[in-house]
Amino acid sequence: GDGHIRWTPAGVTSNGTFAVANTDLAAAFGPVTGLTTTLRFDDLIGLKTAPGQKAEVKQINPGFPVIDGEIIYELLGDNRVRVEGGRWPFAGGELLLHPTTLDFAADRPRRLTFDVVGVDAAVFLQNFGFDNINATGKFDGTLPVVFDGLGGRIENGRIDARDGGGTLAYVGELSNHNLGTIANFAFGALRSLKYDDLTIVLNGDLDGEMVTDIRFGGVG
């Protein structure tokens, strides 16, 4: 990097650049691998940059890996970062980060909101470790994520199937138990369903237990 500081009777100004390439680090939202970015400071002393700084990241793992991403950001000074947006290929579609401001000077939960666009249902469920659910179809939705000292968790995330529907199969432990005639019939039907519309609501830890609320209609 390089820095320039100028002082006159009218005051002090500063600017500079600082670059990192293929760097690994720990972040509040999980381990980061392969970070490459160049910070262009328009106030080096205050650690402030112009908008539109770009970071390329090989992998971030908040509980499930997202790879080959791009984040646009701005340093505001006082340990605050304005995230203008982010984009990753994800599960056959895209994962998009909403704009937000992160205050690293305060010890409090940090909230990020992601949109999932055109993801493949089977790959999405596999990434979250849902071994007892198989599904096909394309999904869009929103995942609000809260990060704190205990890790990250999804709060009231929701994804919805696109028009055209798909298939759904529940192959979990309950389907292998005798729960009575009606329950056995229900879980038997869940082994193979075709749906027209499907919604999955997600709540839970990114690297732990995830509670799902699955709603579907137009089944056959």
DODRENLO-385249 format. One record per residue (C-alpha): residue number from 0; residue in three letters; x, z, y. Coordinates in steps of 0.25 Angstrom, whole numbers. Layout:
dose:domi:px:pz:py
NUM:ALA:X:Z:Y
...
REM end
This chain:
dose:domi:px:pz:py
0:GLY:0:0:0
1:ASP:4:0:15
2:GLY:-1:7:27
3:HIS:-1:5:42
4:ILE:-3:16:52
5:ARG:-3:13:67
6:TRP:-4:24:78
7:THR:-6:22:93
8:PRO:-10:30:105
9:ALA:-24:25:101
10:GLY:-24:31:87
11:VAL:-19:28:73
12:THR:-24:16:64
13:SER:-19:13:50
14:ASN:-22:3:38
15:GLY:-16:0:25
16:THR:-18:-5:11
17:PHE:-16:2:-3
18:ALA:-17:-5:-16
19:VAL:-19:-1:-31
20:ALA:-19:-10:-43
21:ASN:-24:-7:-57
22:THR:-24:8:-54
23:ASP:-31:18:-63
24:LEU:-37:31:-58
25:ALA:-48:42:-59
26:ALA:-60:41:-50
27:ALA:-72:49:-48
28:PHE:-80:39:-56
29:GLY:-70:38:-68
30:PRO:-57:32:-72
31:VAL:-53:19:-65
32:THR:-44:9:-71
33:GLY:-37:-3:-64
34:LEU:-41:-1:-50
35:THR:-35:-11:-40
36:THR:-38:-11:-25
37:THR:-32:-12:-12
38:LEU:-36:-2:-1
39:ARG:-35:-8:13
40:PHE:-36:3:23
41:ASP:-40:1:37
42:ASP:-38:16:40
43:LEU:-26:20:31
44:ILE:-25:35:37
45:GLY:-40:37:34
46:LEU:-40:29:21
47:LYS:-51:20:25
48:THR:-52:5:21
49:ALA:-61:-6:25
50:PRO:-73:-10:17
51:GLY:-72:-19:5
52:GLN:-60:-14:-3
53:LYS:-60:-19:-17
54:ALA:-56:-12:-30
55:GLU:-55:-18:-43
56:VAL:-56:-9:-55
57:LYS:-53:-12:-70
58:GLN:-61:0:-75
59:ILE:-69:12:-70
60:ASN:-75:21:-81
61:PRO:-85:31:-76
62:GLY:-90:33:-90
63:PHE:-91:18:-94
64:PRO:-81:8:-90
65:VAL:-83:-2:-80
66:ILE:-72:-13:-78
67:ASP:-67:-23:-68
68:GLY:-74:-18:-56
69:GLU:-73:-20:-41
70:ILE:-76:-10:-31
71:ILE:-77:-12:-16
72:TYR:-75:0:-7
73:GLU:-70:6:6
74:LEU:-62:19:9
75:LEU:-70:27:20
76:GLY:-59:38:22
77:ASP:-61:53:19
78:ASN:-61:50:4
79:ARG:-74:41:4
80:VAL:-75:27:-2
81:ARG:-86:17:1
82:VAL:-89:9:-11
83:GLU:-95:-4:-7
84:GLY:-98:-9:-21
85:GLY:-92:-11:-35
86:ARG:-94:-21:-46
87:TRP:-91:-21:-61
88:PRO:-94:-30:-73
89:PHE:-103:-21:-82
90:ALA:-110:-23:-95
91:GLY:-112:-38:-94
92:GLY:-116:-36:-79
93:GLU:-111:-29:-67
94:LEU:-110:-14:-62
95:LEU:-111:-13:-47
96:LEU:-108:-1:-38
97:HIS:-117:2:-26
98:PRO:-110:5:-13
99:THR:-107:20:-11
100:THR:-98:29:-3
101:LEU:-89:39:-12
102:ASP:-84:52:-5
103:PHE:-72:57:-13
104:ALA:-70:68:-3
105:ALA:-83:75:-8
106:ASP:-84:82:-21
107:ARG:-98:77:-25
108:PRO:-104:67:-35
109:ARG:-102:52:-32
110:ARG:-113:42:-34
111:LEU:-112:28:-37
112:THR:-123:18:-41
113:PHE:-120:6:-49
114:ASP:-129:-6:-52
115:VAL:-128:-13:-66
116:VAL:-132:-28:-65
117:GLY:-135:-37:-77
118:VAL:-128:-28:-88
119:ASP:-130:-30:-102
120:ALA:-138:-19:-109
121:ALA:-130:-18:-121
122:VAL:-117:-17:-114
123:PHE:-122:-7:-104
124:LEU:-127:2:-114
125:GLN:-114:1:-122
126:ASN:-106:5:-110
127:PHE:-114:18:-108
128:GLY:-113:21:-123
129:PHE:-127:19:-127
130:ASP:-124:17:-142
131:ASN:-139:20:-146
132:ILE:-145:9:-137
133:ASN:-144:-6:-138
134:ALA:-150:-15:-128
135:THR:-149:-29:-123
136:GLY:-153:-35:-109
137:LYS:-147:-35:-95
138:PHE:-149:-24:-86
139:ASP:-148:-20:-71
140:GLY:-148:-6:-65
141:THR:-142:5:-57
142:LEU:-133:17:-61
143:PRO:-131:28:-51
144:VAL:-119:36:-55
145:VAL:-114:49:-51
146:PHE:-100:54:-52
147:ASP:-95:68:-51
148:GLY:-84:77:-57
149:LEU:-91:76:-71
150:GLY:-91:61:-71
151:GLY:-102:50:-69
152:ARG:-116:50:-72
153:ILE:-128:40:-70
154:GLU:-140:45:-63
155:ASN:-153:37:-66
156:GLY:-146:24:-69
157:ARG:-156:13:-72
158:ILE:-154:-1:-78
159:ASP:-165:-11:-81
160:ALA:-166:-23:-90
161:ARG:-167:-37:-84
162:ASP:-178:-46:-86
163:GLY:-178:-51:-100
164:GLY:-177:-38:-108
165:GLY:-168:-36:-120
166:THR:-167:-27:-132
167:LEU:-166:-12:-134
168:ALA:-162:-4:-146
169:TYR:-160:11:-148
170:VAL:-151:15:-160
171:GLY:-149:29:-157
172:GLU:-150:42:-166
173:LEU:-164:44:-163
174:SER:-168:31:-170
175:ASN:-162:37:-183
176:HIS:-170:49:-184
177:ASN:-184:52:-189
178:LEU:-192:56:-177
179:GLY:-206:53:-181
180:THR:-214:40:-183
181:ILE:-216:37:-168
182:ALA:-202:41:-164
183:ASN:-196:33:-175
184:PHE:-205:21:-172
185:ALA:-200:22:-157
186:PHE:-185:22:-161
187:GLY:-187:11:-171
188:ALA:-193:2:-160
189:LEU:-181:6:-151
190:ARG:-171:0:-161
191:SER:-175:-14:-156
192:LEU:-183:-17:-144
193:LYS:-185:-29:-135
194:TYR:-188:-25:-120
195:ASP:-192:-32:-108
196:ASP:-188:-21:-98
197:LEU:-178:-10:-100
198:THR:-173:2:-91
199:ILE:-162:11:-94
200:VAL:-161:24:-85
201:LEU:-147:31:-87
202:ASN:-143:45:-84
203:GLY:-130:52:-88
204:ASP:-115:53:-88
205:LEU:-107:40:-88
206:ASP:-98:46:-99
207:GLY:-108:55:-106
208:GLU:-123:56:-110
209:MET:-132:46:-104
210:VAL:-147:47:-104
211:THR:-155:34:-104
212:ASP:-170:32:-101
213:ILE:-173:18:-107
214:ARG:-186:12:-103
215:PHE:-191:-2:-108
216:GLY:-203:-11:-109
217:GLY:-208:-24:-114
218:VAL:-203:-20:-128
219:GLY:-204:-27:-141
REM end
